[in-house]
Amino acid sequence: TSMAGFDDPGVFFSDSFAIDEQQDDQQLTRTIAQKKFKEFIREYHEDGLSFRYRDDLRKHYNMGQYWLEVDLDDLRNYDDQLADHLIKHPSEYLPLFELAAKEMADEVTKPRLEHESEIQDIQIMLKSDAHPIKIRDLKSDHMSKLVKISGIVISSSSVRAKATHLTIQCRSCRNFVPNIVVRPGLEGDQSGGVKCPLDPYFIVPDKCKCVDFQIGRDNVTVGIRKPYLRIVGIELDNEGPGRSARSTVSSEEEEEFRHLAARDDIYQAVAKSIAPSIYGSEDIKKAIACLLFGGSRKRLPDGLVRRGDINVLLLGDPGTAKSQLLKFVEQIAPIGVYTSGKGSSAAGLTASVIRDPSSKNFVMEGGAMVLADGGVVCIDEFDKMREQDRVAIHEAMEQQTISIAKAGITTTLNSRTSVLAAANSVFGRWDETKGDENIDFMPTILSRFDMIFIIKDQHDEQRDTTLAKHILQVHLNALQSTSNKSELDLNLLKRYINYCRCKCGPRLSDAASEKLKNCYVRMRGGAQIYERENDKRINIPITVRQLEAVIRMSESLAKMSLSPFAVESHVDEALRLFQVSTLDAAMSGNLTGAEGFTPNEDQEEVRQVETQLKRRLAIGSQVSEQRVIQDFLKQKFSERAIRTVLHIMLRRGELEHRLQRKVIFRAR
């Protein structure tokens, strides 16, 4: 709830609308209005037993919180005319409301101690269930009236003092003029004596009354020149995509969540509810379910913090629904921020320091990783980011903080967020023969991802038929609900995720930790054997971070069923997910699974054929395809290896078919 019509540095106007309008016959006088506001605070009740605002005022005052939140709907139910005057003339009636609250506070807090004889001013905070309007929809008829707007506050100034009542003294006659009310606008004070010269006064600061105020910036002020709104109440909106679900859970909802957690197939139900319109990708959906629930954040005795959030990288071919998965996660996450790699800079992802145009001071604005604190940040086109921008999120992904030392501002911001990133291969599509050359990321950033999925668009007639049927069904039934009974409702899933993240923090059991230790040693040993056999280091290292990744995944699986401990079954599923994601990606240098090749002999044969063909067939020359095959067959190479090399070089564009595909031409 906001109120327009107050002064601001650089914006000056007089509040003439509240005075010059035609006076209504039933207009309340100031005294009667103040008396009615006081009666409202004293007498308003909902069930005849609890006097809501009177009790709240007493409780807040005794706690040293000198404010009272009032629902405009309650005031309208008590006295519709009084509420109407407050909405139409807030600059006149809101001070009366606060004076009435101050008098009421004097009554409800008696008797008081001697040093508490002076009553503090009470600030009235207003809220309403009315529909908000957009800032760009504000018109002249909203001027100096109460309006409710929606938006995101992106920065705020430091708290400063603003005078409400002045005491001035004349330089000539030394007389004081006390208690001058500072009104909005440009009106002055005409209380000088005849003998006093022009502008003889100076302000006495010790005898003035001031209030604290702050200026906030909103991110939806496009097309409006210098909007100025005085905030008289703030209400957090928790519904909609990318916003945290409400923190209070009713007993009925809690009972529903307990029944949900007791289901044997809760893990499968949650995974099926992740983007149900996307066919297949079961393991990826299960990994995203783990990411949404997250592991347990741990604060160690020495003050260090181990992150509980899970990071996932989807790496693969175009057209495999990576961006659709990211968009869905932005909607279902408690707090979700979506950004694209090419349009994201280091400052936009972390934090930036800019000069405030009004105060000329340097102020700090949080980026996507800070805004997504406590949720998920989805970064699409991760491979299109500049390297220096990608380096900026290293600290945020592991330490979960963002350190800033710019323009005299040295601070650390929290960035307790999961990262879900999507990227393409270096060659656009995944090239089986290139192995780990497809991955154009440094090991430093890859080790920070708990799960890395390589998604390949493989040609399979049966799978393509099923996929085509599914996509056609989605388009035909776009407006109809086609959800299965096994899927969870979107709002229910969102509330359940938020409930589990807040209420459950599982730990590993002793048996599970022993099993995990042995599996980690075997993983390290397998990676070492692979490096020794291939005489090269793998692109995705298996480090202690990967052990912590499996621990976090086990804890998130336990969190789905609200279990206090992650047991061996959770560890088994976490290890399986880790095997089909990061370990398979780490071993992507071989040709296993591609055209039926084995990683040793056949791979070497393909390389020999490719090397010899490039040496013998110069760029710009052409030769019969059948002749090439016959020539290599005489050298005891297998026909499958020869045709594979020709297919790969044709796909890369190094060779071209000519003369009805009988002749091959070396293009580059």
C-alpha positions as CSV (number, residue, x, y, z in Angstrom):
1,T,0.0,0.0,0.0
2,S,1.5,3.3,-1.0
3,M,0.5,7.0,-0.9
4,A,1.5,9.6,-3.5
5,G,1.7,13.3,-2.7
6,F,4.8,13.8,-0.5
7,D,7.9,15.9,-1.3
8,D,11.1,14.4,-2.5
9,P,14.5,16.1,-3.4
10,G,14.0,17.3,-6.9
11,V,10.2,16.9,-7.0
12,F,8.1,19.7,-5.5
13,F,4.3,20.1,-5.5
14,S,1.5,21.2,-3.3
15,D,-1.2,18.8,-2.1
16,S,-4.1,20.8,-3.4
17,F,-6.4,17.9,-4.3
18,A,-7.3,17.2,-0.7
19,I,-8.3,20.8,0.0
20,D,-9.9,22.2,-3.1
21,E,-12.4,19.4,-3.7
22,Q,-16.0,20.1,-3.1
23,Q,-16.7,19.4,0.6
24,D,-19.2,16.7,1.3
25,D,-22.1,17.4,3.6
26,Q,-21.1,14.5,5.8
27,Q,-17.4,15.4,5.9
28,L,-15.9,14.5,9.2
29,T,-14.2,17.2,11.2
30,R,-10.6,16.5,12.4
31,T,-11.7,16.1,16.0
32,I,-14.5,13.7,15.2
33,A,-12.3,11.7,12.8
34,Q,-9.6,11.3,15.4
35,K,-12.2,10.2,18.0
36,K,-13.6,7.6,15.5
37,F,-10.1,6.3,14.8
38,K,-9.5,5.9,18.5
39,E,-12.8,4.1,18.9
40,F,-11.9,1.8,16.1
41,I,-8.6,0.7,17.7
42,R,-10.4,0.3,21.1
43,E,-13.6,-1.4,20.0
44,Y,-12.9,-3.4,16.8
45,H,-13.2,-7.2,17.4
46,E,-13.8,-10.2,15.2
47,D,-15.5,-12.7,17.5
48,G,-16.5,-10.7,20.5
49,L,-13.6,-12.0,22.5
50,S,-10.3,-10.7,21.2
51,F,-9.8,-7.0,20.5
52,R,-7.3,-7.3,17.7
53,Y,-5.8,-3.8,17.3
54,R,-5.9,-2.9,21.0
55,D,-4.0,-6.0,22.0
56,D,-1.5,-5.7,19.1
57,L,-0.8,-2.0,20.1
58,R,-0.1,-3.0,23.7
59,K,2.1,-5.9,22.7
60,H,4.1,-3.9,20.2
61,Y,4.6,-1.0,22.5
62,N,5.8,-3.1,25.4
63,M,8.3,-4.7,23.0
64,G,9.6,-1.3,21.8
65,Q,8.0,-1.7,18.3
66,Y,6.2,1.6,17.9
67,W,3.9,0.7,14.9
68,L,0.5,-0.9,14.3
69,E,-0.5,-2.7,11.1
70,V,-4.2,-2.0,10.1
71,D,-6.2,-3.8,7.5
72,L,-8.2,-1.3,5.4
73,D,-11.0,-4.0,5.0
74,D,-11.4,-4.0,8.8
75,L,-11.7,-0.3,8.9
76,R,-14.2,-0.4,6.0
77,N,-16.3,-2.9,7.9
78,Y,-16.2,-0.7,11.0
79,D,-16.9,2.6,9.4
80,D,-17.1,2.7,5.6
81,Q,-17.2,6.6,5.4
82,L,-14.1,6.9,7.6
83,A,-12.2,4.4,5.4
84,D,-13.3,6.3,2.3
85,H,-11.9,9.5,3.7
86,L,-8.6,7.9,4.6
87,I,-8.3,6.5,1.0
88,K,-9.2,9.8,-0.7
89,H,-7.4,12.2,1.6
90,P,-4.5,10.2,3.2
91,S,-2.3,13.2,3.8
92,E,-5.0,14.7,6.1
93,Y,-6.4,11.6,7.8
94,L,-3.3,9.4,8.3
95,P,-1.7,11.8,10.8
96,L,-5.0,11.9,12.7
97,F,-5.0,8.1,12.7
98,E,-1.5,8.1,14.2
99,L,-2.4,10.7,16.8
100,A,-5.4,8.5,17.8
101,A,-3.1,5.5,18.0
102,K,-0.7,7.5,20.3
103,E,-3.6,8.4,22.6
104,M,-4.7,4.8,22.7
105,A,-1.2,3.6,23.5
106,D,-1.2,6.0,26.5
107,E,-4.4,4.3,27.7
108,V,-3.5,0.7,27.2
109,T,0.1,0.9,28.7
110,K,-0.8,2.6,32.0
111,P,0.6,2.4,34.6
112,R,4.1,3.1,33.4
113,L,7.5,3.7,35.0
114,E,8.5,7.3,35.7
115,H,11.2,7.4,33.0
116,E,8.6,6.2,30.5
117,S,6.1,9.0,31.1
118,E,6.5,10.4,27.6
119,I,4.5,8.4,25.0
120,Q,6.3,7.6,21.7
121,D,4.8,8.3,18.4
122,I,3.0,5.4,16.7
123,Q,3.4,4.7,13.0
124,I,0.3,3.3,11.2
125,M,1.1,0.6,8.6
126,L,-1.7,-0.1,6.2
127,K,-2.5,-3.2,4.2
128,S,-5.3,-4.3,1.8
129,D,-6.5,-7.3,-0.1
130,A,-7.4,-5.1,-3.1
131,H,-5.9,-5.9,-6.5
132,P,-2.6,-4.0,-7.1
133,I,-2.2,-1.7,-10.1
134,K,1.0,-1.3,-12.1
135,I,3.1,1.8,-11.6
136,R,2.8,2.7,-15.3
137,D,-1.0,2.7,-14.9
138,L,-1.0,5.5,-12.3
139,K,-2.9,8.5,-13.6
140,S,-3.6,12.0,-12.3
141,D,-6.8,10.9,-10.5
142,H,-4.6,8.7,-8.3
143,M,-2.6,11.8,-7.1
144,S,-2.5,12.2,-3.3
145,K,-4.6,9.1,-2.8
146,L,-3.9,5.6,-1.4
147,V,-3.0,3.1,-4.1
148,K,-1.7,-0.4,-4.0
149,I,1.1,-1.2,-6.5
150,S,3.2,-4.3,-7.2
151,G,6.9,-4.5,-8.0
152,I,10.3,-5.6,-6.8
153,V,12.5,-3.3,-4.6
154,I,16.0,-3.6,-6.0
155,S,17.9,-1.1,-3.9
156,S,17.4,1.3,-0.9
157,S,19.3,4.3,0.4
158,S,20.7,4.7,3.8
159,V,18.4,5.8,6.6
160,R,18.2,9.6,7.0
161,A,16.4,12.0,9.2
162,K,13.5,14.2,8.0
163,A,12.1,17.0,10.1
164,T,8.3,17.0,10.8
165,H,8.2,19.8,13.4
166,L,10.7,22.7,13.5
167,T,11.8,25.2,16.2
168,I,13.4,28.4,14.8
169,Q,15.1,31.4,16.5
170,C,15.4,34.9,15.2
171,R,18.9,36.3,14.9
172,S,17.7,39.9,15.9
173,C,15.2,39.5,18.7
174,R,16.3,36.0,19.8
175,N,12.7,34.9,20.1
176,F,11.8,31.2,19.5
177,V,9.0,30.1,17.2
178,P,8.3,26.5,18.3
179,N,6.4,23.6,16.8
180,I,6.2,24.7,13.1
181,V,4.7,21.8,11.2
182,V,6.6,21.0,8.0
183,R,4.1,20.3,5.3
184,P,4.7,18.9,1.8
185,G,5.2,21.4,-1.0
186,L,6.8,24.9,-1.1
187,E,4.8,26.8,1.5
188,G,6.8,28.9,4.0
189,D,6.2,30.4,7.4
190,Q,4.9,34.0,7.9
191,S,5.4,34.2,11.7
192,G,8.1,37.0,11.7
193,G,7.9,40.2,13.7
194,V,7.9,43.7,12.1
195,K,11.4,44.6,13.4
196,C,12.9,41.4,12.1
197,P,14.8,41.7,8.8
198,L,14.3,39.5,5.8
199,D,15.1,35.8,6.5
200,P,16.3,36.3,10.0
201,Y,15.7,32.8,11.3
202,F,18.0,29.8,11.9
203,I,16.9,26.3,12.9
204,V,17.5,25.0,16.4
205,P,18.2,21.2,15.8
206,D,17.9,20.1,19.4
207,K,14.3,21.2,19.6
208,C,13.1,19.8,16.3
209,K,11.2,16.5,15.8
210,C,12.4,14.2,13.1
211,V,11.5,10.9,11.6
212,D,13.7,8.3,9.8
213,F,13.1,7.8,6.2
214,Q,14.5,5.7,3.3
215,I,14.3,5.9,-0.4
216,G,13.8,2.7,-2.3
217,R,14.1,2.0,-6.0
218,D,11.7,-0.2,-7.9
219,N,12.5,-2.1,-11.1
220,V,9.3,-1.4,-13.0
221,T,9.5,2.3,-13.5
222,V,9.9,2.1,-17.2
223,G,8.4,5.1,-19.1
224,I,7.8,7.2,-15.9
225,R,9.7,10.3,-15.1
226,K,10.6,10.6,-11.4
227,P,7.7,8.7,-9.8
228,Y,7.4,9.5,-6.1
229,L,5.4,7.3,-3.7
230,R,5.3,7.4,0.1
231,I,5.2,3.9,1.4
232,V,2.7,3.4,4.2
233,G,2.7,-0.4,4.2
234,I,4.6,-3.3,2.7
235,E,3.1,-6.7,2.0
236,L,5.2,-9.6,0.6
237,D,3.6,-11.5,-2.3
238,N,4.4,-15.2,-2.1
239,E,2.3,-16.6,-4.9
240,G,3.4,-16.9,-8.5
241,P,6.5,-18.2,-10.4
242,G,9.8,-17.7,-8.8
243,R,8.4,-16.5,-5.4
244,S,8.8,-18.3,-2.1
245,A,5.8,-20.1,-0.8
246,R,4.3,-18.7,2.4
247,S,6.2,-19.8,5.5
248,T,3.2,-20.5,7.7
249,V,1.7,-24.0,7.2
250,S,-1.7,-24.9,8.6
251,S,-2.2,-28.2,10.5
252,E,-4.3,-29.6,7.7
253,E,-1.5,-28.9,5.2
254,E,1.1,-30.4,7.5
255,E,-1.0,-33.6,7.8
256,E,-1.3,-33.7,4.0
257,F,2.5,-33.4,3.7
258,R,3.1,-36.2,6.3
259,H,0.8,-38.5,4.3
260,L,2.6,-37.5,1.1
261,A,6.0,-38.3,2.7
262,A,4.8,-41.7,3.9
263,R,4.1,-42.9,0.3
264,D,6.5,-45.6,-0.9
265,D,6.7,-44.0,-4.4
266,I,7.2,-40.4,-3.3
267,Y,10.5,-40.2,-5.2
268,Q,9.0,-41.5,-8.4
269,A,5.9,-39.3,-8.0
270,V,8.1,-36.1,-7.6
271,A,10.3,-37.1,-10.6
272,K,7.2,-37.6,-12.8
273,S,5.8,-34.3,-11.7
274,I,8.9,-32.5,-13.0
275,A,8.0,-31.1,-16.4
276,P,5.4,-33.8,-17.3
277,S,4.9,-32.4,-20.8
278,I,8.5,-33.4,-21.6
279,Y,8.9,-37.0,-22.7
280,G,11.6,-39.2,-21.2
281,S,14.8,-37.9,-19.5
282,E,13.9,-39.8,-16.3
283,D,17.3,-39.6,-14.7
284,I,17.6,-35.9,-15.5
285,K,14.2,-35.3,-13.9
286,K,15.3,-37.2,-10.8
287,A,18.4,-35.2,-10.6
288,I,16.4,-32.0,-10.8
289,A,14.1,-33.3,-8.0
290,C,17.3,-33.7,-5.9
291,L,18.3,-30.1,-6.8
292,L,14.9,-28.7,-5.8
293,F,14.9,-30.4,-2.4
294,G,18.7,-29.9,-1.7
295,G,20.9,-31.4,0.9
296,S,21.7,-30.2,4.4
297,R,23.7,-27.1,5.0
298,K,26.3,-27.7,7.7
299,R,28.0,-25.1,10.0
300,L,31.2,-26.6,11.4
301,P,32.6,-25.9,14.9
302,D,35.4,-23.8,13.4
303,G,32.9,-21.5,11.7
304,L,33.2,-22.9,8.2
305,V,30.0,-23.7,6.3
306,R,29.6,-26.6,3.8
307,R,26.9,-26.0,1.2
308,G,23.8,-28.1,1.0
309,D,22.7,-26.9,-2.5
310,I,23.1,-29.1,-5.5
311,N,24.4,-27.8,-8.9
312,V,23.5,-29.6,-12.1
313,L,24.9,-29.0,-15.7
314,L,23.0,-30.2,-18.8
315,L,25.4,-30.6,-21.7
316,G,24.3,-31.8,-25.1
317,D,22.6,-31.5,-28.4
318,P,20.1,-28.9,-29.5
319,G,16.4,-29.8,-29.4
320,T,16.6,-31.9,-26.2
321,A,14.3,-29.7,-24.1
322,K,17.1,-28.3,-21.9
323,S,15.7,-24.8,-21.9
324,Q,12.2,-26.1,-21.2
325,L,13.4,-27.9,-18.1
326,L,15.1,-24.7,-16.9
327,K,11.9,-22.7,-17.4
328,F,9.9,-25.3,-15.4
329,V,12.4,-25.2,-12.6
330,E,12.1,-21.4,-12.4
331,Q,8.4,-21.8,-11.9
332,I,8.4,-24.6,-9.3
333,A,11.4,-23.5,-7.2
334,P,10.7,-21.6,-4.0
335,I,12.7,-18.7,-5.4
336,G,13.6,-18.9,-9.1
337,V,15.7,-16.6,-11.4
338,Y,16.2,-17.4,-15.1
339,T,19.0,-15.8,-17.1
340,S,20.7,-16.5,-20.4
341,G,24.5,-16.8,-20.7
342,K,25.0,-14.4,-23.6
343,G,23.0,-11.6,-22.0
344,S,24.6,-12.1,-18.5
345,S,27.7,-10.3,-17.3
346,A,29.8,-10.9,-14.2
347,A,28.2,-7.9,-12.4
348,G,24.7,-8.9,-13.5
349,L,25.1,-12.4,-12.1
350,T,26.9,-11.4,-8.8
351,A,26.6,-7.7,-7.7
352,S,27.4,-4.3,-9.1
353,V,28.3,-1.0,-7.5
354,I,26.7,2.1,-9.2
355,R,26.4,5.8,-8.4
356,D,22.9,6.8,-7.2
357,P,21.7,9.7,-9.4
358,S,19.9,11.4,-6.6
359,S,22.3,11.1,-3.7
360,K,25.5,10.8,-5.8
361,N,26.7,8.1,-3.4
362,F,27.8,4.7,-4.5
363,V,25.2,2.0,-3.9
364,M,25.3,-1.7,-4.4
365,E,22.7,-3.7,-6.4
366,G,22.5,-7.5,-6.1
367,G,22.5,-9.6,-9.3
368,A,20.8,-12.9,-10.2
369,M,22.8,-15.0,-7.8
370,V,21.9,-12.7,-4.9
371,L,18.3,-12.4,-5.8
372,A,18.0,-16.2,-6.0
373,D,19.3,-16.6,-2.4
374,G,17.5,-19.6,-0.9
375,G,16.3,-20.9,-4.3
376,V,17.6,-21.8,-7.8
377,V,19.3,-19.7,-10.5
378,C,18.8,-21.2,-14.0
379,I,21.6,-20.2,-16.5
380,D,20.8,-21.1,-20.1
381,E,23.4,-21.0,-22.9
382,F,26.1,-21.5,-20.3
383,D,28.8,-22.1,-23.0
384,K,28.1,-18.8,-24.7
385,M,29.2,-16.8,-21.6
386,R,32.6,-15.1,-21.7
387,E,35.2,-16.8,-19.7
388,Q,35.8,-13.9,-17.4
389,D,32.1,-13.7,-16.6
390,R,31.9,-17.4,-15.9
391,V,34.8,-17.2,-13.4
392,A,32.8,-14.7,-11.4
393,I,30.4,-17.4,-10.2
394,H,33.1,-19.8,-8.9
395,E,32.9,-18.4,-5.4
396,A,29.1,-18.3,-5.4
397,M,28.9,-22.0,-6.5
398,E,31.1,-23.4,-3.8
399,Q,31.5,-21.0,-0.9
400,Q,28.0,-19.6,-1.5
401,T,29.0,-16.0,-0.9
402,I,29.8,-13.1,-3.2
403,S,32.6,-10.8,-2.0
404,I,32.7,-7.2,-3.3
405,A,35.5,-4.7,-2.9
406,K,34.7,-1.7,-5.2
407,A,34.4,2.0,-4.9
408,G,35.1,2.0,-1.1
409,I,32.4,-0.7,-0.5
410,T,33.8,-3.9,1.0
411,T,31.3,-6.5,1.9
412,T,30.2,-10.1,1.5
413,L,26.7,-11.1,0.2
414,N,25.0,-14.4,0.7
415,S,24.3,-16.5,-2.4
416,R,22.9,-19.7,-0.9
417,T,21.5,-20.9,-4.3
418,S,21.6,-24.0,-6.5
419,V,22.7,-23.5,-10.1
420,L,21.0,-25.3,-13.0
421,A,23.0,-24.6,-16.2
422,A,22.4,-25.8,-19.8
423,A,25.1,-25.7,-22.5
424,N,25.8,-27.1,-26.0
425,S,28.9,-28.9,-27.2
426,V,31.8,-27.0,-28.7
427,F,30.8,-28.4,-32.2
428,G,27.1,-27.6,-31.7
429,R,26.2,-31.3,-31.7
430,W,28.0,-33.9,-29.7
431,D,30.8,-35.5,-31.8
432,E,31.5,-39.1,-30.6
433,T,35.0,-39.2,-32.2
434,K,36.2,-36.0,-30.5
435,G,35.7,-37.4,-27.0
436,D,36.4,-34.8,-24.3
437,E,37.1,-32.1,-26.9
438,N,33.3,-31.6,-26.9
439,I,33.5,-30.1,-23.4
440,D,34.9,-26.6,-23.5
441,F,34.9,-25.9,-19.8
442,M,37.8,-25.7,-17.3
443,P,38.0,-28.4,-14.7
444,T,37.7,-25.7,-12.0
445,I,34.1,-25.0,-13.0
446,L,33.2,-28.6,-13.9
447,S,34.2,-29.8,-10.4
448,R,31.7,-27.5,-8.9
449,F,28.8,-29.2,-10.6
450,D,27.5,-32.2,-8.6
451,M,25.9,-33.8,-11.6
452,I,26.8,-33.4,-15.3
453,F,24.5,-34.9,-17.9
454,I,25.5,-35.4,-21.5
455,I,22.3,-35.5,-23.5
456,K,22.6,-37.0,-27.0
457,D,20.0,-36.8,-29.7
458,Q,20.3,-40.4,-30.8
459,H,18.5,-41.8,-33.8
460,D,16.2,-44.7,-32.9
461,E,13.1,-45.4,-34.9
462,Q,11.0,-46.7,-32.0
463,R,12.0,-43.9,-29.7
464,D,11.4,-41.3,-32.4
465,T,7.9,-42.7,-33.1
466,T,7.0,-42.5,-29.4
467,L,8.4,-39.0,-29.0
468,A,6.5,-37.8,-32.1
469,K,3.2,-39.2,-30.7
470,H,3.8,-37.5,-27.3
471,I,4.6,-34.1,-28.9
472,L,1.5,-34.3,-31.1
473,Q,-0.6,-35.3,-28.1
474,V,0.7,-32.3,-26.2
475,H,-0.2,-29.9,-29.1
476,L,-3.6,-31.4,-29.6
477,N,-4.5,-31.3,-25.9
478,A,-2.8,-28.0,-25.0
479,L,-5.8,-26.5,-23.2
480,Q,-6.8,-29.7,-21.4
481,S,-5.4,-31.2,-18.3
482,T,-3.7,-34.4,-19.1
483,S,-2.0,-35.1,-15.8
484,N,-1.8,-38.6,-14.5
485,K,-2.9,-39.7,-11.0
486,S,0.7,-40.4,-10.1
487,E,1.7,-36.8,-10.8
488,L,1.5,-34.2,-8.0
489,D,-0.3,-30.9,-8.5
490,L,2.0,-28.0,-9.3
491,N,1.1,-25.8,-6.3
492,L,1.1,-28.8,-4.0
493,L,4.6,-29.8,-5.2
494,K,5.9,-26.2,-4.7
495,R,4.5,-26.0,-1.1
496,Y,5.8,-29.5,-0.4
497,I,9.3,-28.6,-1.6
498,N,9.3,-25.4,0.6
499,Y,8.1,-27.4,3.6
500,C,10.8,-30.1,3.3
501,R,13.5,-27.5,2.8
502,C,12.4,-25.7,6.0
503,K,11.6,-28.6,8.3
504,C,14.0,-31.4,7.4
505,G,17.8,-31.6,7.6
506,P,18.8,-35.3,7.3
507,R,22.3,-36.7,8.1
508,L,24.1,-39.8,6.8
509,S,23.7,-43.0,8.9
510,D,26.9,-44.9,10.0
511,A,26.3,-47.8,7.6
512,A,25.6,-45.4,4.7
513,S,28.8,-43.4,5.3
514,E,30.9,-46.6,5.4
515,K,29.4,-47.7,2.1
516,L,30.0,-44.3,0.6
517,K,33.7,-44.3,1.7
518,N,34.4,-47.6,-0.1
519,C,32.5,-46.4,-3.3
520,Y,34.5,-43.2,-3.4
521,V,37.8,-45.0,-3.2
522,R,36.7,-47.3,-6.1
523,M,35.7,-44.3,-8.1
524,R,39.1,-42.7,-7.7
525,G,40.8,-45.9,-8.6
526,G,38.7,-46.3,-11.7
527,A,39.5,-42.8,-12.9
528,Q,43.2,-43.5,-12.3
529,I,43.2,-46.7,-14.3
530,Y,41.4,-44.9,-17.1
531,E,44.0,-42.1,-17.2
532,R,46.8,-44.7,-17.2
533,E,45.3,-46.7,-20.0
534,N,44.6,-43.6,-22.2
535,D,47.7,-41.7,-21.2
536,K,45.8,-38.5,-20.6
537,R,44.0,-36.8,-17.7
538,I,40.2,-36.8,-17.8
539,N,38.5,-33.5,-18.3
540,I,36.1,-33.9,-15.4
541,P,38.1,-34.7,-12.2
542,I,36.9,-37.0,-9.5
543,T,37.7,-35.1,-6.3
544,V,36.5,-34.7,-2.7
545,R,33.8,-32.3,-4.2
546,Q,32.3,-35.3,-6.0
547,L,32.2,-37.3,-2.7
548,E,30.3,-34.3,-1.1
549,A,28.0,-34.3,-4.1
550,V,26.9,-37.8,-3.5
551,I,26.4,-37.0,0.2
552,R,24.2,-34.0,-0.7
553,M,22.2,-36.2,-3.2
554,S,21.7,-38.9,-0.5
555,E,20.4,-36.2,1.9
556,S,18.0,-34.7,-0.6
557,L,16.6,-38.2,-1.3
558,A,16.0,-38.6,2.4
559,K,14.5,-35.1,2.6
560,M,11.8,-36.1,0.0
561,S,10.4,-38.6,2.5
562,L,11.1,-36.4,5.6
563,S,13.5,-39.0,6.9
564,P,16.0,-37.9,9.6
565,F,18.8,-40.1,8.3
566,A,20.0,-41.0,4.8
567,V,20.3,-44.8,4.7
568,E,22.0,-47.2,2.3
569,S,19.1,-47.2,-0.2
570,H,19.4,-43.4,-0.5
571,V,23.2,-43.8,-1.1
572,D,22.6,-46.5,-3.7
573,E,20.2,-44.3,-5.7
574,A,22.6,-41.3,-5.3
575,L,25.5,-43.3,-6.6
576,R,23.4,-44.6,-9.5
577,L,22.5,-41.0,-10.5
578,F,26.2,-40.0,-10.1
579,Q,27.2,-42.9,-12.3
580,V,24.8,-42.1,-15.2
581,S,25.7,-38.4,-15.0
582,T,29.2,-37.2,-13.9
583,L,31.1,-40.5,-14.2
584,D,29.8,-41.3,-17.7
585,A,30.6,-37.7,-18.7
586,A,34.1,-38.0,-17.2
587,M,34.8,-41.2,-19.3
588,S,33.4,-39.6,-22.5
589,G,36.8,-39.7,-24.2
590,N,36.2,-43.3,-25.4
591,L,33.8,-44.5,-28.1
592,T,31.9,-47.0,-26.0
593,G,28.3,-47.1,-27.2
594,A,29.0,-45.3,-30.4
595,E,28.5,-47.6,-33.5
596,G,29.3,-50.6,-31.3
597,F,32.9,-49.7,-30.8
598,T,35.1,-50.8,-27.9
599,P,37.4,-48.2,-26.4
600,N,40.8,-49.8,-27.4
601,E,41.4,-51.6,-30.7
602,D,38.6,-50.1,-32.8
603,Q,39.3,-46.6,-31.7
604,E,42.9,-46.9,-32.7
605,E,41.9,-48.4,-36.1
606,V,39.6,-45.4,-36.8
607,R,42.3,-42.9,-36.0
608,Q,44.8,-44.7,-38.3
609,V,42.3,-44.8,-41.2
610,E,41.5,-41.0,-40.7
611,T,45.1,-40.1,-40.5
612,Q,46.1,-42.0,-43.7
613,L,43.1,-40.8,-45.6
614,K,43.9,-37.1,-44.9
615,R,47.5,-37.7,-45.9
616,R,46.7,-39.4,-49.2
617,L,43.7,-37.2,-50.2
618,A,44.8,-33.6,-50.6
619,I,42.4,-30.7,-50.1
620,G,40.7,-29.9,-53.4
621,S,41.1,-33.4,-54.9
622,Q,38.4,-36.0,-55.4
623,V,38.4,-39.8,-55.7
624,S,35.9,-42.6,-56.1
625,E,34.4,-43.8,-52.8
626,Q,34.5,-47.4,-53.8
627,R,38.2,-47.1,-54.7
628,V,39.0,-45.7,-51.2
629,I,37.1,-48.6,-49.5
630,Q,38.9,-51.2,-51.7
631,D,42.3,-49.7,-51.1
632,F,41.9,-49.7,-47.2
633,L,40.4,-53.3,-47.3
634,K,43.7,-54.5,-49.0
635,Q,45.5,-53.0,-46.0
636,K,43.5,-55.3,-43.7
637,F,41.3,-52.5,-42.2
638,S,37.7,-53.4,-41.4
639,E,35.0,-52.0,-43.7
640,R,33.0,-50.8,-40.6
641,A,36.0,-48.6,-39.5
642,I,36.4,-47.2,-43.1
643,R,32.7,-46.3,-43.5
644,T,32.7,-44.7,-40.0
645,V,35.6,-42.5,-40.9
646,L,33.9,-41.4,-44.1
647,H,30.6,-40.7,-42.3
648,I,32.4,-38.7,-39.6
649,M,34.4,-36.6,-42.1
650,L,31.2,-36.0,-44.2
651,R,29.3,-34.8,-41.1
652,R,32.2,-32.4,-40.2
653,G,32.2,-30.9,-43.7
654,E,35.7,-32.1,-44.4
655,L,34.4,-34.3,-47.3
656,E,31.6,-33.8,-49.8
657,H,29.7,-36.2,-52.0
658,R,29.6,-35.6,-55.8
659,L,28.4,-37.3,-58.9
660,Q,25.4,-39.0,-57.4
661,R,27.3,-39.9,-54.2
662,K,29.9,-42.0,-56.1
663,V,32.8,-39.6,-55.7
664,I,34.1,-37.9,-52.5
665,F,35.7,-34.5,-52.6
666,R,38.1,-33.2,-49.9
667,A,36.8,-29.7,-49.0
668,R,39.0,-28.9,-46.1
